[in-house]
């Protein structure tokens, strides 16, 4: 029973943190390859979906771009680092502080779904098909959040089940 609860928790953790990381990678690729129209649109969307860490990114973004001089290939990590750091923070919080991680997970799932809706129903028609992956990522995150109920937390060894 304990092993089943642990496997269920790990599965729900991967259904929350992994789609978020995939959304960050997808957005980075779409932005750098100019599928969203221009790179400013993607940078603004990245600021939205990596909101807790992107507040730190705003003041140091110019310095970081100048430091690596944005040679070919370095655009990807420069744009994606706030989302990658947020994904790592989300995974750590889901492992350590279940409630805080779930709150952050719900917030980020909402941001991903808003991103998908904004891109899918944008006025510029060539951008429309690129919003659907974000809607799927957000849906998978919601499924993972609903599957990571508090029952699995009580079945972990070392927890008091009174």
N, C-alpha and C positions, 0 to 999 in steps of 0.2 A: 504494500500500500504506500509506503514511504517512497519507494523507488518510482512508482507511478506518479505520485504527486510531484516529485522532483523533475521527472521527464515532462510532465505537463507544464510545469513552470518554465523549464528551459525552452520548450516549444513556443509558449506564449511570449517569452522574452525575445526569441528569434523572430516571431511574427510582429513584433513592435519595432525593435531596433533595426533589423535588417531592411524592411521596406523603407524606413526613413533614410538609411544610408544609400539605398538604391535611388531614392528620389533626389538626393543631393548629387549623386553621380550623373543621373539623367539630366538634371538641370544644368550642371556644369558642362556636359557635352553639348546640349542644345544651345547653350549660350556661346561657347567658344566657336562652334561651327556655324553660328549665325542663323540657326533654324528658327529662332524666335523673332527675327527681324533685325535686332541690333543687340549689342552686348549690354547696353544700359538697362534694357528691360530685364534681362537675366540677372544682372547684378542687384536690381531692386527686388526681384522675386527671391533671390538668395538671402537678402537681408530679412525678408519676411519669414522664410521657413527656418532660418537659423537664428531666430530672434534673440534668445538669451545671450548667445556669443557674438552675434553680429553687432551688438552695441559696442563691444571692444574693437571690432574690425573697423568701424567707421573712422576713428582717428588715426589708426596705423596703416590703413590701406594704401595711402599714397607712399608712405615710407617703405612698405613692403614691396610695392611694385618697382620702386626705384632701386631697392637693394638687390633684387634678382634681375633687374633690367628687362624683365618679361621677354626672355628669349623663347624660341619655339619650344613648346612643351611645358614651360613653367606657368603658363596661364591657367592650366588646370588646377594645380595645387594652390595658387594664389587665390583663385575664386572659390575653391571648394573647402578650404581649411575651416571656416566657421561651421559649416554643416558637418564636417567630419568630427570636429571637436564636440559639437552638440550631440552627435550620434554616440560618441564614446561616453559622454556624461549621462545620456539617457540609459545606456546599457548598465553603467555602474549604479545609477540610482535604482534601476529596476532590480538589480541583484541585492543591493544593500538596504535601501529604504523603499519598501514596496509602495507606500502611499504617495510619497513625493514623486517617484518614478512614474506612477500611473497618472498623476496630475499633469506632469510634463508630457507624458505620452499622449494624453487627450488633447492638450494644447497643440502639440506638434502635428497630430493627426488632423486637427481642425485647420491648421495652417496649410498642410499639404492638400487637403480637399479644397480649400479656398483658392489655392494656386491652380489646381486642376480646373475648377470652375471658371476662374478668370481667363485662363489660356483657351479653354474650349469655347467659351462664349464671347471671345474677343471680337472686335469689329473687323480685324484684319484676317481674312479668310485663310491664308496659308498657315497661320498659327494654330488653327483649330485642332488638327489631329494630334498635336503634341501635348494637349492637356489630358487626354485619356489615361496615359500611364500614371499621372499623379492622382487621378481619381481612384484608380485601382490600388495604388500604394496606400492611399488614405483608408480605403475600405479594408485592406488587409490589416492595417494597424488597428482599426476599430475592432475587427474580429479578434485580434490578439489581445487587445485590452479587455474585451468582454470575456475571453477565455481565461484570463489571469485573475480569477476571482480570489477572494480572501480565504477560501477553503484550503487552497494549496499552501498558504503561508502557515496555517495551523498544523499541517502534517509534517513540517520540517523538523528534524531532530533538534533538540535543544530549546524548542518553543514550548511554552506551557499551554496545554490544551484543557483548560478548565471551563 
